[in-house]
Amino acid sequence: MDNLATFQKAASVLEEGHPVALVTVVSTVGSTPGKVGYKMLVHDEGRRTVGTVGGGLVEAKMIEEAAATLGAPRSRLFHFDLGETPDDEKGICGGSVELLVEAFDATARPLFEELCQVAKAGDAGMLVSIISHDDLPRKLLVKDVESVVKMVGMAHPAPLPAWDDTGVRVTTEDMDAFVEPLVERPCLILFGAGHVAGHVARFAKSVHFRIVVCDDRAEYANASRFPEADRIVVEDFSRVFNRLQIDERSYLVIVTRGHAHDQIVLERAVRTNARYVGMIGSKRKTLTLLENLRAQGLPKERLDRVYAPIGIAIGAVTAEEIALSIVCELVKVRRVGDGSEVGHMTLSRRGGAL
């Protein structure tokens, strides 16, 4: 989840001299609407919120409880069982959930401002929330795993799950804490600034990707057409990679205005370590471009990484629908993986939008 908006609002409200309460899902068992790491900020005596902890009556109850804590700094842990009968008002999810409520006053503003800075810069870090019962809230920003391991009294980081953007409850003899990574948002780099790219940028931003738009036409690649973009690069496609930083958290989407540009970008894209490389176009076009690159000596394992035709097969026709199918695929790769665990997908198995 992208918690920048929550941290920014907390810092803003605290700067105005008003208290806030932060509600965090710290553990779940079974099926629950709110997942570990979900956050909700409550302020203005409970009349305003940012974020969600799953909705429904549990969220309504937490807004009420959070509002009641706004008088002074304190923290409380709440437990809800959701496995009641279908007629029960809580619903029929069947699981249980624990939520930590922390109330802060103006003295906590520096913490939230620092969290905003870390989130904006994309710096790695971990936020440790000490879970206490009716005590002062304690939150610590730590820079590396080893420091967190020492802090919570663990011998080795192995018991911690693979760090994603959710978090984990860590309980030892000496401490009960919720540890969550402050990870850099994945970066979507769009090559091409046409209509499809515009819709992709909008949808991808809403699911918390950073957006970089690249095109060789300033009249297309600009802030007025791409208000969601974190960065816009106007450069010839043959040189644009020299101005980009691409790593394992990068997602490359090739939607240029022509086959020649697509091939230029694709040739460089498959040489990177990007998590995702996708190219728009028909199967015929895709096969032609891949064959061209294969003839140039690019290894098969590099070319097999390309998602083409791009997007989840939803029968997309309009530019908006094509963009939606592309972003669905980005989310799938981010959350589920690329299929390499069970054998990499081939062109014929990857039916896409185009």
N, C-alpha and C positions, 0 to 999 in steps of 0.2 A: 504494500500500500504506500501511497505517496502522502506523507504526513506533513509536508511543508506548509500547506494551507492551515492546518491545525496549529502548528507551532507559530506561524505568523500571526494568526488571530489571537492566540494566547498572549504573545508579546505585545500586541497592539492594545488589547484590553487592559493588561497589567500596567502598561505605560500611562493609560488614562486614569489609573488609580483604582480600578475595579477588580474584584477577585474573580478567579476562574476555577472551574473544577474539570479535571481530566478523567475520563472513564476509559479503561483499557480492558479488553478481554485478555486474560492472562492464561487461561487453560480451558479446554473443552474435552468432553467425553461423548462419543457418539455423534449423532446428527444434531447440529445447532445452526440457527440462522446467522449468528455472529461467530466469526472465526478468530483464532488466536492472532493478536496484533491489531484487531479492529479498535479504532479510537473515536471518541466523541468528546468535544469540548462543550462545556455548559457554562453560560454566563448570563448576565442580566436577570438575576434571580430565577434562572431556569427558563426564561422566555425565549432564549436564543441558543442554538446549538450549531456546531460544525462537525461534520463527520457522522458516523453511525456505529453502533455496536450490534447491529442486526435487525433493528426495527421491532415492531410488535409491542406487546405489553411489557416484556422485559426491558426494552429500551425506555418505555414510558416510566416504568418504575425507577430506572437508573437516573433519569432526568430529575425525578422527584427527590431521590436520595442525594444526588449531586447538588441540587439547589439548596438542600438543607445543610450542606457542609460549607457553604460559601462564607459563613461568618468568620471563620478562622482556619489557618492551615491545619489540615489533618488528613489522614488516609484511613480507608476502611475497605475490607474485602467482603464481597457478596457472592453467595452461591445460589444457583437456581437449578432445580430439577425440572426438566421439560418432558419427562416420560409419563405424563398423566393420560387419562382416557381422552378419546377424541372430543368429548363434550367439555373438557376442561378448557378454561379461557387461555391457558398458556400455549395451547396448540398440541401437536402430536409429533414434534420433532424426535422425541425419544431420547435425547441426550441430557447432558448437564453442562453448565457453564459457570465459570468464576470470573468476576469482574472487580478490578481494583479502581476505587474512586479516590482521587487525590485533589485536595483543595489547596490553592496557592494564593498568596497575596503578592503585593508589589515587589517583595524581596526576591521573588523567583524570576523576575524579568530577565536578568542577565543569562540565566540558564536557557530560557526559550529563545533569546536572541542568538546565543551561541549555536543552538540547535538549528535555527534558521540559516545561519552562516554555513554550517556543515552541509545541510541539505542543498543549499543553493550551489555551493562549490563542488558538490559531488564527492566530498572527502569521505573516506571510510571511517566508521566509528561505531561504538556500541553504547546504547543507553541502558543503564542498569537501574531498575526501579526496585527498591527494597520494599518488600511486602510486609507491612505491619498492621496491627489491628488497633484502630482508634489511636494512632500515634501521628507524629509529624511526618509529612511526605519527604522521602529522600530519593533523589534522582541524581545519578552520576553519569557524566559523559566520559567514556573511556576510549582510547584510540586503537587498542589491539586486543586480540583474543587472549594472549597470555596474561595480560593484566586482569582481564575479566576472570580467567580461571583462578588466578591467585586470590582475587577479591572474594570469590564465592567459596573458596576453600576446596577446590577440586584439584585432583592430582594431575590431570591431563585433559586436554580439550576433547578427547575422543568421545566422551559421553554426550557432548553437545551435537545436535543434528547439523546437517549441512546448512550453512548460513544462507538464508534467503531473506525475504523482506517481511517475515512474520514475527519470529521470536520464540523463546522457549522459557518455560518455568523451571527454575533450578532450585532444588531444595536440598540442603545439607544439614548437618547437626547444628551448624552455627548460623546459617542464614537461609532465608527464603527470599528469592528475588525473581524478577522477570527480566530477562536479558534479550534485547532486540537489536539487530544490526541497523545502522543508518547507512544503507547502501546507496551507491549512485544509481539513479534511475537509468534504465537501459536507453540507449541512444538510437533513434531511428534516423537514418540518413537517406533522404529522398534525392535521387538523381533524376531531375526533370521537374519542372514547375508548372505543369499543365493542370487541367481540370481534375483528373483523377488524383494527382498529388495533393491538390488543395483539400479534397475530402479526406484523403488518408491522413493528412496532418491534423485535421480537426478531430477525427475519430481517435487517432493514436494519442493525441494530447489528453483526451478525456480518460484514457486508461493508463496515464502516467508515464508515457515515453517522453524523453527529451527529443526535440525535433530540429534537425539540420536540413536545410533545403539548398540544393546545388543546381545551378543552371548557368548557361553562358549568356542568358538574356536578362539584363537588369529590369526590363519592362515586365518580365514575368516573375522573376525571383526578387520580391521586395516585400517589405513589412505590411503594406496595404493589402496585398493578396494573401499573405501568410502571417496573420497576426499571432498565430500559435507558435511560430518558429522561435527557437532559442538562439538560432544562428542562421544567417543566410550567406552563402558563398557564391559569388558571381565569378565564374572562371570557366575557361575552356575545359571540356570533359577530359581531354588528354592530359591536363595538368592539375585537375582539381584534387586528386588524391594526395598531392604534395602538401595540401593545406588542411588535410583531415587527420584526425587521430582515430584509428580504428582498432578495436580490440575485441575480446570475447563477449563483451556486453553491447556490441554494435549490431544493428539490424539494417541491412542495406536493401533498399527497394529501388529497382531500376524502371523508371517510367518516363524515359526521354521521348523526344518527338520523332525518332526515326531509328531504323535498324543500324545504321552506321554508328550513331552515338551509343546505342545499346551495346554493340560489340566492343567499343572502346572501353566503356565502363565495366562491362562484364569481365573482360580480360584482366583488369586490375582487381576487380572485386573478389574473384575466386582465388587470388593469391594472398588475400588477407586472412586473418583469423576471426573474421566476423561470425557471430552466432548464426546469422541468417543472411542468405543472399537470394533474393527473389527478383524475377524479371517478368514484366508484363508482355503478353503477346500470344499468338496462336501456337499450337503444337508444331506446325510447319516451320514457322519463323524460329521457334526455339531450337528445333532440331538442326536447322541450317546454321544458326550462330554457334551452337555447341560443336557441330562438326568442323566449322571453320577454326575454332580454338583448338580442337583436338588435332587438327592438321598442323597447327603451329607448335605442337609438342606439349600442350598443357596436360598434366597427368589426369587420368580418368577419375581418380579419387577427388580431385579438386572440382572437376566439372559435375560430378555426381552430387555435390553439395547444393546445386542450384535448384531452388523451388520454381519450377516453370512447367506448365503454366502456373501463374502465381495465384494464390488465394485458395480459400476453402470453397469447394464446389457447392454453391447455393443457387445455381441458375442465374447468376447476376447478369444484368443487361445494362442498366444505367451506370453512369460514372459513380454515383453515390453507392450503388449496390456493389460494384466492383471494389470500391475503396473499403466498404464494410467487410467484404470477403477477405481482402488482404490483411486488414487489421485483426480479423478473427484468427487468421493463420499466425500472425505475429504473437498473439496472446497464447495460442496453443503451443507454439515452440517455446515460448518463455516459461509457461507453467507446466507443460507435460513433457516436452523434449522434442527432438527432431526425428525420432524413430530409429536412431542408430543402435539403440539397445537391442532391437529385434531385427536388425538388418536395415540398411539405409534404403529409403524409398527411391524408386526409379521414376523416370519421366512418366511412364505409362500408368503408374500408381498414384500420381500426384494430381489428379484432375483439379483444375483450378478455375478461376473466374474467366481467364482468357488464355 
